[in-house]
Amino acid sequence: MSDAGDLDDLVAYVARSNALDPSQASRIVDDVLSYLAEQPEDFVRRRHAALLRLGRRNDEIYARIADELTRRRFPAPPYSLRQIRRIIYG
């Protein structure tokens, strides 16, 4: 979906199929595109912070993030727990 016309068609479809006004549909399309464009490193940092706020411990967080990464649409190989720690802490 790189063409603006494609996005306009998608926004119109989302608006029609969900009884939304075009501005609401546009926000939804933007949110989904942002979600799909997120890079693995950004996902790791975001999830680590979110899970810390929930009171999870790092050993649990690393394993959970590693599992979640295998289910995401990233053009990257699987990350080891060590690689996940390095992304978070440098």
PDB file of N, CA, C and O in Angstrom:
ATOM      1  N   MET A   1       0.827  -1.189   0.000  1.00  0.00           N
ATOM      2  CA  MET A   1       0.000   0.000   0.000  1.00  0.00           C
ATOM      3  C   MET A   1       0.870   1.250   0.000  1.00  0.00           C
ATOM      4  O   MET A   1       0.869   2.006   0.972  1.00  0.00           O
ATOM      5  N   SER A   2       1.587   1.467  -1.046  1.00  0.00           N
ATOM      6  CA  SER A   2       2.462   2.620  -1.078  1.00  0.00           C
ATOM      7  C   SER A   2       1.831   3.803  -1.803  1.00  0.00           C
ATOM      8  O   SER A   2       2.272   4.939  -1.632  1.00  0.00           O
ATOM      9  N   ASP A   3       0.821   3.551  -2.595  1.00  0.00           N
ATOM     10  CA  ASP A   3       0.185   4.602  -3.365  1.00  0.00           C
ATOM     11  C   ASP A   3      -0.921   5.274  -2.549  1.00  0.00           C
ATOM     12  O   ASP A   3      -1.706   4.603  -1.879  1.00  0.00           O
ATOM     13  N   ALA A   4      -0.972   6.605  -2.615  1.00  0.00           N
ATOM     14  CA  ALA A   4      -1.989   7.344  -1.859  1.00  0.00           C
ATOM     15  C   ALA A   4      -3.396   6.927  -2.272  1.00  0.00           C
ATOM     16  O   ALA A   4      -4.298   6.890  -1.435  1.00  0.00           O
ATOM     17  N   GLY A   5      -3.597   6.613  -3.556  1.00  0.00           N
ATOM     18  CA  GLY A   5      -4.898   6.147  -4.021  1.00  0.00           C
ATOM     19  C   GLY A   5      -5.296   4.844  -3.370  1.00  0.00           C
ATOM     20  O   GLY A   5      -6.465   4.640  -3.043  1.00  0.00           O
ATOM     21  N   ASP A   6      -4.319   3.948  -3.177  1.00  0.00           N
ATOM     22  CA  ASP A   6      -4.595   2.689  -2.487  1.00  0.00           C
ATOM     23  C   ASP A   6      -5.051   2.958  -1.059  1.00  0.00           C
ATOM     24  O   ASP A   6      -5.984   2.323  -0.568  1.00  0.00           O
ATOM     25  N   LEU A   7      -4.392   3.898  -0.401  1.00  0.00           N
ATOM     26  CA  LEU A   7      -4.778   4.226   0.975  1.00  0.00           C
ATOM     27  C   LEU A   7      -6.157   4.868   1.019  1.00  0.00           C
ATOM     28  O   LEU A   7      -6.943   4.590   1.925  1.00  0.00           O
ATOM     29  N   ASP A   8      -6.450   5.714   0.059  1.00  0.00           N
ATOM     30  CA  ASP A   8      -7.785   6.319   0.007  1.00  0.00           C
ATOM     31  C   ASP A   8      -8.851   5.245  -0.162  1.00  0.00           C
ATOM     32  O   ASP A   8      -9.904   5.296   0.474  1.00  0.00           O
ATOM     33  N   ASP A   9      -8.570   4.268  -1.028  1.00  0.00           N
ATOM     34  CA  ASP A   9      -9.515   3.166  -1.228  1.00  0.00           C
ATOM     35  C   ASP A   9      -9.679   2.356   0.051  1.00  0.00           C
ATOM     36  O   ASP A   9     -10.790   1.958   0.402  1.00  0.00           O
ATOM     37  N   LEU A  10      -8.570   2.113   0.746  1.00  0.00           N
ATOM     38  CA  LEU A  10      -8.627   1.349   1.992  1.00  0.00           C
ATOM     39  C   LEU A  10      -9.414   2.108   3.061  1.00  0.00           C
ATOM     40  O   LEU A  10     -10.243   1.524   3.759  1.00  0.00           O
ATOM     41  N   VAL A  11      -9.156   3.397   3.184  1.00  0.00           N
ATOM     42  CA  VAL A  11      -9.886   4.213   4.161  1.00  0.00           C
ATOM     43  C   VAL A  11     -11.381   4.188   3.840  1.00  0.00           C
ATOM     44  O   VAL A  11     -12.209   4.042   4.740  1.00  0.00           O
ATOM     45  N   ALA A  12     -11.719   4.328   2.576  1.00  0.00           N
ATOM     46  CA  ALA A  12     -13.135   4.300   2.180  1.00  0.00           C
ATOM     47  C   ALA A  12     -13.758   2.946   2.505  1.00  0.00           C
ATOM     48  O   ALA A  12     -14.891   2.882   2.982  1.00  0.00           O
ATOM     49  N   TYR A  13     -13.024   1.868   2.250  1.00  0.00           N
ATOM     50  CA  TYR A  13     -13.536   0.529   2.550  1.00  0.00           C
ATOM     51  C   TYR A  13     -13.763   0.343   4.052  1.00  0.00           C
ATOM     52  O   TYR A  13     -14.808  -0.154   4.471  1.00  0.00           O
ATOM     53  N   VAL A  14     -12.770   0.747   4.865  1.00  0.00           N
ATOM     54  CA  VAL A  14     -12.895   0.613   6.322  1.00  0.00           C
ATOM     55  C   VAL A  14     -14.069   1.447   6.822  1.00  0.00           C
ATOM     56  O   VAL A  14     -14.823   1.004   7.689  1.00  0.00           O
ATOM     57  N   ALA A  15     -14.225   2.636   6.286  1.00  0.00           N
ATOM     58  CA  ALA A  15     -15.343   3.496   6.697  1.00  0.00           C
ATOM     59  C   ALA A  15     -16.685   2.844   6.360  1.00  0.00           C
ATOM     60  O   ALA A  15     -17.590   2.796   7.193  1.00  0.00           O
ATOM     61  N   ARG A  16     -16.798   2.344   5.128  1.00  0.00           N
ATOM     62  CA  ARG A  16     -18.062   1.712   4.703  1.00  0.00           C
ATOM     63  C   ARG A  16     -18.366   0.446   5.490  1.00  0.00           C
ATOM     64  O   ARG A  16     -19.492   0.250   5.949  1.00  0.00           O
ATOM     65  N   SER A  17     -17.367  -0.408   5.644  1.00  0.00           N
ATOM     66  CA  SER A  17     -17.615  -1.726   6.236  1.00  0.00           C
ATOM     67  C   SER A  17     -17.809  -1.678   7.749  1.00  0.00           C
ATOM     68  O   SER A  17     -18.283  -2.644   8.347  1.00  0.00           O
ATOM     69  N   ASN A  18     -17.444  -0.553   8.369  1.00  0.00           N
ATOM     70  CA  ASN A  18     -17.573  -0.440   9.824  1.00  0.00           C
ATOM     71  C   ASN A  18     -18.447   0.724  10.269  1.00  0.00           C
ATOM     72  O   ASN A  18     -18.486   1.062  11.452  1.00  0.00           O
ATOM     73  N   ALA A  19     -19.135   1.326   9.337  1.00  0.00           N
ATOM     74  CA  ALA A  19     -20.015   2.461   9.629  1.00  0.00           C
ATOM     75  C   ALA A  19     -19.283   3.565  10.397  1.00  0.00           C
ATOM     76  O   ALA A  19     -19.772   4.072  11.406  1.00  0.00           O
ATOM     77  N   LEU A  20     -18.099   3.923   9.891  1.00  0.00           N
ATOM     78  CA  LEU A  20     -17.287   4.982  10.494  1.00  0.00           C
ATOM     79  C   LEU A  20     -17.250   6.179   9.566  1.00  0.00           C
ATOM     80  O   LEU A  20     -17.474   6.058   8.361  1.00  0.00           O
ATOM     81  N   ASP A  21     -16.961   7.346  10.146  1.00  0.00           N
ATOM     82  CA  ASP A  21     -16.732   8.481   9.261  1.00  0.00           C
ATOM     83  C   ASP A  21     -15.295   8.385   8.746  1.00  0.00           C
ATOM     84  O   ASP A  21     -14.467   7.715   9.363  1.00  0.00           O
ATOM     85  N   PRO A  22     -14.989   9.039   7.632  1.00  0.00           N
ATOM     86  CA  PRO A  22     -13.669   8.906   7.019  1.00  0.00           C
ATOM     87  C   PRO A  22     -12.502   9.260   7.938  1.00  0.00           C
ATOM     88  O   PRO A  22     -11.437   8.650   7.836  1.00  0.00           O
ATOM     89  N   SER A  23     -12.680  10.235   8.835  1.00  0.00           N
ATOM     90  CA  SER A  23     -11.565  10.594   9.726  1.00  0.00           C
ATOM     91  C   SER A  23     -11.275   9.466  10.717  1.00  0.00           C
ATOM     92  O   SER A  23     -10.115   9.204  11.032  1.00  0.00           O
ATOM     93  N   GLN A  24     -12.316   8.800  11.209  1.00  0.00           N
ATOM     94  CA  GLN A  24     -12.104   7.657  12.106  1.00  0.00           C
ATOM     95  C   GLN A  24     -11.431   6.510  11.357  1.00  0.00           C
ATOM     96  O   GLN A  24     -10.495   5.893  11.866  1.00  0.00           O
ATOM     97  N   ALA A  25     -11.904   6.232  10.160  1.00  0.00           N
ATOM     98  CA  ALA A  25     -11.321   5.161   9.354  1.00  0.00           C
ATOM     99  C   ALA A  25      -9.861   5.462   9.029  1.00  0.00           C
ATOM    100  O   ALA A  25      -9.024   4.560   9.042  1.00  0.00           O
ATOM    101  N   SER A  26      -9.557   6.709   8.741  1.00  0.00           N
ATOM    102  CA  SER A  26      -8.181   7.105   8.442  1.00  0.00           C
ATOM    103  C   SER A  26      -7.267   6.875   9.640  1.00  0.00           C
ATOM    104  O   SER A  26      -6.141   6.406   9.479  1.00  0.00           O
ATOM    105  N   ARG A  27      -7.743   7.203  10.837  1.00  0.00           N
ATOM    106  CA  ARG A  27      -6.943   6.970  12.049  1.00  0.00           C
ATOM    107  C   ARG A  27      -6.688   5.479  12.253  1.00  0.00           C
ATOM    108  O   ARG A  27      -5.585   5.084  12.633  1.00  0.00           O
ATOM    109  N   ILE A  28      -7.693   4.659  12.005  1.00  0.00           N
ATOM    110  CA  ILE A  28      -7.524   3.211  12.151  1.00  0.00           C
ATOM    111  C   ILE A  28      -6.494   2.695  11.153  1.00  0.00           C
ATOM    112  O   ILE A  28      -5.610   1.920  11.519  1.00  0.00           O
ATOM    113  N   VAL A  29      -6.600   3.115   9.900  1.00  0.00           N
ATOM    114  CA  VAL A  29      -5.638   2.690   8.881  1.00  0.00           C
ATOM    115  C   VAL A  29      -4.234   3.138   9.268  1.00  0.00           C
ATOM    116  O   VAL A  29      -3.288   2.358   9.152  1.00  0.00           O
ATOM    117  N   ASP A  30      -4.081   4.374   9.723  1.00  0.00           N
ATOM    118  CA  ASP A  30      -2.769   4.868  10.157  1.00  0.00           C
ATOM    119  C   ASP A  30      -2.217   4.038  11.311  1.00  0.00           C
ATOM    120  O   ASP A  30      -1.032   3.702  11.321  1.00  0.00           O
ATOM    121  N   ASP A  31      -3.064   3.705  12.283  1.00  0.00           N
ATOM    122  CA  ASP A  31      -2.629   2.886  13.421  1.00  0.00           C
ATOM    123  C   ASP A  31      -2.154   1.509  12.969  1.00  0.00           C
ATOM    124  O   ASP A  31      -1.116   1.029  13.425  1.00  0.00           O
ATOM    125  N   VAL A  32      -2.903   0.877  12.084  1.00  0.00           N
ATOM    126  CA  VAL A  32      -2.528  -0.460  11.604  1.00  0.00           C
ATOM    127  C   VAL A  32      -1.227  -0.399  10.816  1.00  0.00           C
ATOM    128  O   VAL A  32      -0.356  -1.250  10.997  1.00  0.00           O
ATOM    129  N   LEU A  33      -1.085   0.589   9.949  1.00  0.00           N
ATOM    130  CA  LEU A  33       0.148   0.715   9.173  1.00  0.00           C
ATOM    131  C   LEU A  33       1.353   0.980  10.075  1.00  0.00           C
ATOM    132  O   LEU A  33       2.436   0.451   9.828  1.00  0.00           O
ATOM    133  N   SER A  34       1.177   1.782  11.105  1.00  0.00           N
ATOM    134  CA  SER A  34       2.263   2.029  12.063  1.00  0.00           C
ATOM    135  C   SER A  34       2.639   0.753  12.797  1.00  0.00           C
ATOM    136  O   SER A  34       3.820   0.465  12.992  1.00  0.00           O
ATOM    137  N   TYR A  35       1.636  -0.006  13.201  1.00  0.00           N
ATOM    138  CA  TYR A  35       1.868  -1.281  13.891  1.00  0.00           C
ATOM    139  C   TYR A  35       2.674  -2.230  13.007  1.00  0.00           C
ATOM    140  O   TYR A  35       3.622  -2.862  13.474  1.00  0.00           O
ATOM    141  N   LEU A  36       2.301  -2.330  11.740  1.00  0.00           N
ATOM    142  CA  LEU A  36       2.983  -3.249  10.836  1.00  0.00           C
ATOM    143  C   LEU A  36       4.374  -2.765  10.444  1.00  0.00           C
ATOM    144  O   LEU A  36       5.216  -3.575  10.056  1.00  0.00           O
ATOM    145  N   ALA A  37       4.631  -1.465  10.537  1.00  0.00           N
ATOM    146  CA  ALA A  37       5.930  -0.911  10.161  1.00  0.00           C
ATOM    147  C   ALA A  37       6.931  -0.915  11.308  1.00  0.00           C
ATOM    148  O   ALA A  37       8.107  -0.617  11.098  1.00  0.00           O
ATOM    149  N   GLU A  38       6.487  -1.246  12.514  1.00  0.00           N
ATOM    150  CA  GLU A  38       7.373  -1.211  13.685  1.00  0.00           C
ATOM    151  C   GLU A  38       8.545  -2.176  13.497  1.00  0.00           C
ATOM    152  O   GLU A  38       8.354  -3.334  13.128  1.00  0.00           O
ATOM    153  N   GLN A  39       9.750  -1.689  13.753  1.00  0.00           N
ATOM    154  CA  GLN A  39      10.956  -2.502  13.635  1.00  0.00           C
ATOM    155  C   GLN A  39      11.104  -3.394  14.868  1.00  0.00           C
ATOM    156  O   GLN A  39      10.621  -3.044  15.945  1.00  0.00           O
ATOM    157  N   PRO A  40      11.769  -4.549  14.719  1.00  0.00           N
ATOM    158  CA  PRO A  40      11.911  -5.467  15.855  1.00  0.00           C
ATOM    159  C   PRO A  40      12.522  -4.816  17.091  1.00  0.00           C
ATOM    160  O   PRO A  40      12.060  -5.058  18.206  1.00  0.00           O
ATOM    161  N   GLU A  41      13.548  -3.998  16.911  1.00  0.00           N
ATOM    162  CA  GLU A  41      14.210  -3.373  18.053  1.00  0.00           C
ATOM    163  C   GLU A  41      13.255  -2.443  18.800  1.00  0.00           C
ATOM    164  O   GLU A  41      13.258  -2.398  20.030  1.00  0.00           O
ATOM    165  N   ASP A  42      12.442  -1.705  18.053  1.00  0.00           N
ATOM    166  CA  ASP A  42      11.457  -0.820  18.680  1.00  0.00           C
ATOM    167  C   ASP A  42      10.394  -1.629  19.416  1.00  0.00           C
ATOM    168  O   ASP A  42       9.961  -1.252  20.504  1.00  0.00           O
ATOM    169  N   PHE A  43       9.977  -2.744  18.815  1.00  0.00           N
ATOM    170  CA  PHE A  43       9.009  -3.625  19.461  1.00  0.00           C
ATOM    171  C   PHE A  43       9.566  -4.155  20.772  1.00  0.00           C
ATOM    172  O   PHE A  43       8.861  -4.165  21.782  1.00  0.00           O
ATOM    173  N   VAL A  44      10.833  -4.599  20.774  1.00  0.00           N
ATOM    174  CA  VAL A  44      11.456  -5.147  21.990  1.00  0.00           C
ATOM    175  C   VAL A  44      11.470  -4.095  23.090  1.00  0.00           C
ATOM    176  O   VAL A  44      11.087  -4.378  24.225  1.00  0.00           O
ATOM    177  N   ARG A  45      11.904  -2.895  22.765  1.00  0.00           N
ATOM    178  CA  ARG A  45      11.966  -1.831  23.776  1.00  0.00           C
ATOM    179  C   ARG A  45      10.572  -1.471  24.299  1.00  0.00           C
ATOM    180  O   ARG A  45      10.386  -1.283  25.502  1.00  0.00           O
ATOM    181  N   ARG A  46       9.612  -1.376  23.404  1.00  0.00           N
ATOM    182  CA  ARG A  46       8.243  -1.022  23.803  1.00  0.00           C
ATOM    183  C   ARG A  46       7.632  -2.101  24.687  1.00  0.00           C
ATOM    184  O   ARG A  46       7.029  -1.791  25.715  1.00  0.00           O
ATOM    185  N   ARG A  47       7.780  -3.355  24.299  1.00  0.00           N
ATOM    186  CA  ARG A  47       7.206  -4.448  25.089  1.00  0.00           C
ATOM    187  C   ARG A  47       7.902  -4.582  26.434  1.00  0.00           C
ATOM    188  O   ARG A  47       7.247  -4.860  27.439  1.00  0.00           O
ATOM    189  N   HIS A  48       9.228  -4.388  26.474  1.00  0.00           N
ATOM    190  CA  HIS A  48       9.961  -4.471  27.733  1.00  0.00           C
ATOM    191  C   HIS A  48       9.419  -3.431  28.708  1.00  0.00           C
ATOM    192  O   HIS A  48       9.134  -3.744  29.864  1.00  0.00           O
ATOM    193  N   ALA A  49       9.280  -2.202  28.240  1.00  0.00           N
ATOM    194  CA  ALA A  49       8.762  -1.139  29.110  1.00  0.00           C
ATOM    195  C   ALA A  49       7.338  -1.453  29.569  1.00  0.00           C
ATOM    196  O   ALA A  49       7.006  -1.250  30.737  1.00  0.00           O
ATOM    197  N   ALA A  50       6.502  -1.945  28.665  1.00  0.00           N
ATOM    198  CA  ALA A  50       5.110  -2.257  29.024  1.00  0.00           C
ATOM    199  C   ALA A  50       5.044  -3.381  30.048  1.00  0.00           C
ATOM    200  O   ALA A  50       4.260  -3.307  30.994  1.00  0.00           O
ATOM    201  N   LEU A  51       5.851  -4.413  29.874  1.00  0.00           N
ATOM    202  CA  LEU A  51       5.828  -5.544  30.804  1.00  0.00           C
ATOM    203  C   LEU A  51       6.436  -5.173  32.152  1.00  0.00           C
ATOM    204  O   LEU A  51       6.002  -5.682  33.186  1.00  0.00           O
ATOM    205  N   LEU A  52       7.437  -4.289  32.154  1.00  0.00           N
ATOM    206  CA  LEU A  52       7.980  -3.796  33.426  1.00  0.00           C
ATOM    207  C   LEU A  52       6.905  -3.045  34.208  1.00  0.00           C
ATOM    208  O   LEU A  52       6.787  -3.201  35.423  1.00  0.00           O
ATOM    209  N   ARG A  53       6.121  -2.229  33.498  1.00  0.00           N
ATOM    210  CA  ARG A  53       5.040  -1.484  34.164  1.00  0.00           C
ATOM    211  C   ARG A  53       4.008  -2.424  34.784  1.00  0.00           C
ATOM    212  O   ARG A  53       3.334  -2.062  35.749  1.00  0.00           O
ATOM    213  N   LEU A  54       3.887  -3.617  34.235  1.00  0.00           N
ATOM    214  CA  LEU A  54       2.960  -4.611  34.786  1.00  0.00           C
ATOM    215  C   LEU A  54       3.569  -5.406  35.937  1.00  0.00           C
ATOM    216  O   LEU A  54       2.921  -6.282  36.510  1.00  0.00           O
ATOM    217  N   GLY A  55       4.828  -5.089  36.270  1.00  0.00           N
ATOM    218  CA  GLY A  55       5.480  -5.744  37.396  1.00  0.00           C
ATOM    219  C   GLY A  55       6.150  -7.063  37.068  1.00  0.00           C
ATOM    220  O   GLY A  55       6.477  -7.829  37.975  1.00  0.00           O
ATOM    221  N   ARG A  56       6.361  -7.348  35.785  1.00  0.00           N
ATOM    222  CA  ARG A  56       7.012  -8.600  35.403  1.00  0.00           C
ATOM    223  C   ARG A  56       8.513  -8.496  35.642  1.00  0.00           C
ATOM    224  O   ARG A  56       9.078  -7.402  35.649  1.00  0.00           O
ATOM    225  N   ARG A  57       9.146  -9.639  35.838  1.00  0.00           N
ATOM    226  CA  ARG A  57      10.603  -9.684  36.036  1.00  0.00           C
ATOM    227  C   ARG A  57      11.288  -9.883  34.694  1.00  0.00           C
ATOM    228  O   ARG A  57      10.708 -10.432  33.757  1.00  0.00           O
ATOM    229  N   ASN A  58      12.551  -9.421  34.615  1.00  0.00           N
ATOM    230  CA  ASN A  58      13.258  -9.457  33.343  1.00  0.00           C
ATOM    231  C   ASN A  58      13.364 -10.858  32.751  1.00  0.00           C
ATOM    232  O   ASN A  58      13.183 -11.017  31.544  1.00  0.00           O
ATOM    233  N   ASP A  59      13.654 -11.887  33.566  1.00  0.00           N
ATOM    234  CA  ASP A  59      13.797 -13.224  32.983  1.00  0.00           C
ATOM    235  C   ASP A  59      12.493 -13.673  32.319  1.00  0.00           C
ATOM    236  O   ASP A  59      12.521 -14.312  31.267  1.00  0.00           O
ATOM    237  N   GLU A  60      11.365 -13.346  32.922  1.00  0.00           N
ATOM    238  CA  GLU A  60      10.061 -13.655  32.320  1.00  0.00           C
ATOM    239  C   GLU A  60       9.831 -12.795  31.074  1.00  0.00           C
ATOM    240  O   GLU A  60       9.312 -13.273  30.065  1.00  0.00           O
ATOM    241  N   ILE A  61      10.219 -11.532  31.158  1.00  0.00           N
ATOM    242  CA  ILE A  61      10.019 -10.606  30.042  1.00  0.00           C
ATOM    243  C   ILE A  61      10.797 -11.057  28.817  1.00  0.00           C
ATOM    244  O   ILE A  61      10.248 -11.088  27.716  1.00  0.00           O
ATOM    245  N   TYR A  62      12.071 -11.409  28.990  1.00  0.00           N
ATOM    246  CA  TYR A  62      12.893 -11.803  27.842  1.00  0.00           C
ATOM    247  C   TYR A  62      12.295 -13.005  27.127  1.00  0.00           C
ATOM    248  O   TYR A  62      12.213 -13.022  25.899  1.00  0.00           O
ATOM    249  N   ALA A  63      11.877 -14.009  27.889  1.00  0.00           N
ATOM    250  CA  ALA A  63      11.293 -15.209  27.283  1.00  0.00           C
ATOM    251  C   ALA A  63       9.989 -14.870  26.558  1.00  0.00           C
ATOM    252  O   ALA A  63       9.726 -15.371  25.465  1.00  0.00           O
ATOM    253  N   ARG A  64       9.194 -14.029  27.170  1.00  0.00           N
ATOM    254  CA  ARG A  64       7.914 -13.659  26.553  1.00  0.00           C
ATOM    255  C   ARG A  64       8.132 -12.878  25.266  1.00  0.00           C
ATOM    256  O   ARG A  64       7.458 -13.125  24.265  1.00  0.00           O
ATOM    257  N   ILE A  65       9.074 -11.933  25.287  1.00  0.00           N
ATOM    258  CA  ILE A  65       9.358 -11.146  24.087  1.00  0.00           C
ATOM    259  C   ILE A  65       9.887 -12.049  22.981  1.00  0.00           C
ATOM    260  O   ILE A  65       9.492 -11.903  21.824  1.00  0.00           O
ATOM    261  N   ALA A  66      10.774 -12.979  23.321  1.00  0.00           N
ATOM    262  CA  ALA A  66      11.303 -13.902  22.315  1.00  0.00           C
ATOM    263  C   ALA A  66      10.167 -14.678  21.662  1.00  0.00           C
ATOM    264  O   ALA A  66      10.158 -14.862  20.445  1.00  0.00           O
ATOM    265  N   ASP A  67       9.217 -15.131  22.460  1.00  0.00           N
ATOM    266  CA  ASP A  67       8.063 -15.853  21.926  1.00  0.00           C
ATOM    267  C   ASP A  67       7.201 -14.939  21.059  1.00  0.00           C
ATOM    268  O   ASP A  67       6.768 -15.336  19.977  1.00  0.00           O
ATOM    269  N   GLU A  68       6.953 -13.726  21.528  1.00  0.00           N
ATOM    270  CA  GLU A  68       6.119 -12.794  20.766  1.00  0.00           C
ATOM    271  C   GLU A  68       6.764 -12.425  19.433  1.00  0.00           C
ATOM    272  O   GLU A  68       6.068 -12.232  18.437  1.00  0.00           O
ATOM    273  N   LEU A  69       8.093 -12.328  19.413  1.00  0.00           N
ATOM    274  CA  LEU A  69       8.781 -11.982  18.170  1.00  0.00           C
ATOM    275  C   LEU A  69       8.560 -13.033  17.089  1.00  0.00           C
ATOM    276  O   LEU A  69       8.508 -12.701  15.905  1.00  0.00           O
ATOM    277  N   THR A  70       8.428 -14.292  17.484  1.00  0.00           N
ATOM    278  CA  THR A  70       8.228 -15.345  16.483  1.00  0.00           C
ATOM    279  C   THR A  70       6.850 -15.255  15.840  1.00  0.00           C
ATOM    280  O   THR A  70       6.631 -15.825  14.772  1.00  0.00           O
ATOM    281  N   ARG A  71       5.929 -14.553  16.470  1.00  0.00           N
ATOM    282  CA  ARG A  71       4.566 -14.438  15.943  1.00  0.00           C
ATOM    283  C   ARG A  71       4.309 -13.107  15.248  1.00  0.00           C
ATOM    284  O   ARG A  71       3.195 -12.857  14.789  1.00  0.00           O
ATOM    285  N   ARG A  72       5.316 -12.255  15.164  1.00  0.00           N
ATOM    286  CA  ARG A  72       5.149 -10.954  14.517  1.00  0.00           C
ATOM    287  C   ARG A  72       5.644 -11.014  13.079  1.00  0.00           C
ATOM    288  O   ARG A  72       6.351 -11.940  12.682  1.00  0.00           O
ATOM    289  N   ARG A  73       5.256 -10.009  12.314  1.00  0.00           N
ATOM    290  CA  ARG A  73       5.629  -9.957  10.902  1.00  0.00           C
ATOM    291  C   ARG A  73       6.873  -9.091  10.734  1.00  0.00           C
ATOM    292  O   ARG A  73       6.791  -7.954  10.269  1.00  0.00           O
ATOM    293  N   PHE A  74       8.031  -9.641  11.118  1.00  0.00           N
ATOM    294  CA  PHE A  74       9.280  -8.906  10.998  1.00  0.00           C
ATOM    295  C   PHE A  74      10.183  -9.583   9.976  1.00  0.00           C
ATOM    296  O   PHE A  74      10.246 -10.811   9.919  1.00  0.00           O
ATOM    297  N   PRO A  75      10.877  -8.793   9.174  1.00  0.00           N
ATOM    298  CA  PRO A  75      11.852  -9.371   8.248  1.00  0.00           C
ATOM    299  C   PRO A  75      13.194  -9.587   8.948  1.00  0.00           C
ATOM    300  O   PRO A  75      14.216  -9.038   8.534  1.00  0.00           O
ATOM    301  N   ALA A  76      13.179 -10.380   9.996  1.00  0.00           N
ATOM    302  CA  ALA A  76      14.402 -10.593  10.773  1.00  0.00           C
ATOM    303  C   ALA A  76      14.411 -12.018  11.314  1.00  0.00           C
ATOM    304  O   ALA A  76      13.358 -12.631  11.488  1.00  0.00           O
ATOM    305  N   PRO A  77      15.612 -12.542  11.580  1.00  0.00           N
ATOM    306  CA  PRO A  77      15.700 -13.882  12.164  1.00  0.00           C
ATOM    307  C   PRO A  77      15.247 -13.856  13.622  1.00  0.00           C
ATOM    308  O   PRO A  77      15.108 -12.782  14.208  1.00  0.00           O
ATOM    309  N   PRO A  78      15.017 -15.027  14.210  1.00  0.00           N
ATOM    310  CA  PRO A  78      14.656 -15.069  15.633  1.00  0.00           C
ATOM    311  C   PRO A  78      15.764 -14.451  16.493  1.00  0.00           C
ATOM    312  O   PRO A  78      16.945 -14.541  16.158  1.00  0.00           O
ATOM    313  N   TYR A  79      15.373 -13.832  17.590  1.00  0.00           N
ATOM    314  CA  TYR A  79      16.325 -13.226  18.510  1.00  0.00           C
ATOM    315  C   TYR A  79      16.522 -14.135  19.714  1.00  0.00           C
ATOM    316  O   TYR A  79      15.567 -14.713  20.233  1.00  0.00           O
ATOM    317  N   SER A  80      17.775 -14.255  20.155  1.00  0.00           N
ATOM    318  CA  SER A  80      18.060 -15.003  21.383  1.00  0.00           C
ATOM    319  C   SER A  80      17.764 -14.100  22.579  1.00  0.00           C
ATOM    320  O   SER A  80      17.614 -12.888  22.426  1.00  0.00           O
ATOM    321  N   LEU A  81      17.680 -14.694  23.769  1.00  0.00           N
ATOM    322  CA  LEU A  81      17.455 -13.881  24.972  1.00  0.00           C
ATOM    323  C   LEU A  81      18.586 -12.877  25.157  1.00  0.00           C
ATOM    324  O   LEU A  81      18.349 -11.745  25.580  1.00  0.00           O
ATOM    325  N   ARG A  82      19.802 -13.282  24.846  1.00  0.00           N
ATOM    326  CA  ARG A  82      20.959 -12.374  24.954  1.00  0.00           C
ATOM    327  C   ARG A  82      20.802 -11.183  24.007  1.00  0.00           C
ATOM    328  O   ARG A  82      21.064 -10.044  24.391  1.00  0.00           O
ATOM    329  N   GLN A  83      20.375 -11.447  22.774  1.00  0.00           N
ATOM    330  CA  GLN A  83      20.176 -10.356  21.822  1.00  0.00           C
ATOM    331  C   GLN A  83      19.078  -9.403  22.297  1.00  0.00           C
ATOM    332  O   GLN A  83      19.185  -8.188  22.124  1.00  0.00           O
ATOM    333  N   ILE A  84      18.040  -9.953  22.888  1.00  0.00           N
ATOM    334  CA  ILE A  84      16.962  -9.110  23.410  1.00  0.00           C
ATOM    335  C   ILE A  84      17.487  -8.211  24.524  1.00  0.00           C
ATOM    336  O   ILE A  84      17.173  -7.021  24.558  1.00  0.00           O
ATOM    337  N   ARG A  85      18.286  -8.770  25.438  1.00  0.00           N
ATOM    338  CA  ARG A  85      18.876  -7.953  26.515  1.00  0.00           C
ATOM    339  C   ARG A  85      19.746  -6.848  25.935  1.00  0.00           C
ATOM    340  O   ARG A  85      19.715  -5.717  26.419  1.00  0.00           O
ATOM    341  N   ARG A  86      20.520  -7.164  24.903  1.00  0.00           N
ATOM    342  CA  ARG A  86      21.409  -6.161  24.301  1.00  0.00           C
ATOM    343  C   ARG A  86      20.620  -5.044  23.627  1.00  0.00           C
ATOM    344  O   ARG A  86      21.031  -3.884  23.664  1.00  0.00           O
ATOM    345  N   ILE A  87      19.492  -5.384  23.013  1.00  0.00           N
ATOM    346  CA  ILE A  87      18.649  -4.349  22.406  1.00  0.00           C
ATOM    347  C   ILE A  87      18.150  -3.393  23.486  1.00  0.00           C
ATOM    348  O   ILE A  87      18.138  -2.177  23.295  1.00  0.00           O
ATOM    349  N   ILE A  88      17.740  -3.954  24.614  1.00  0.00           N
ATOM    350  CA  ILE A  88      17.172  -3.142  25.692  1.00  0.00           C
ATOM    351  C   ILE A  88      18.236  -2.297  26.380  1.00  0.00           C
ATOM    352  O   ILE A  88      18.045  -1.099  26.588  1.00  0.00           O
ATOM    353  N   TYR A  89      19.338  -2.910  26.725  1.00  0.00           N
ATOM    354  CA  TYR A  89      20.342  -2.230  27.553  1.00  0.00           C
ATOM    355  C   TYR A  89      21.582  -1.782  26.800  1.00  0.00           C
ATOM    356  O   TYR A  89      22.458  -1.143  27.383  1.00  0.00           O
ATOM    357  N   GLY A  90      21.673  -2.103  25.525  1.00  0.00           N
ATOM    358  CA  GLY A  90      22.825  -1.674  24.732  1.00  0.00           C
ATOM    359  C   GLY A  90      24.034  -2.536  24.859  1.00  0.00           C
ATOM    360  O   GLY A  90      25.057  -2.261  24.232  1.00  0.00           O
TER     361      GLY A  90
END
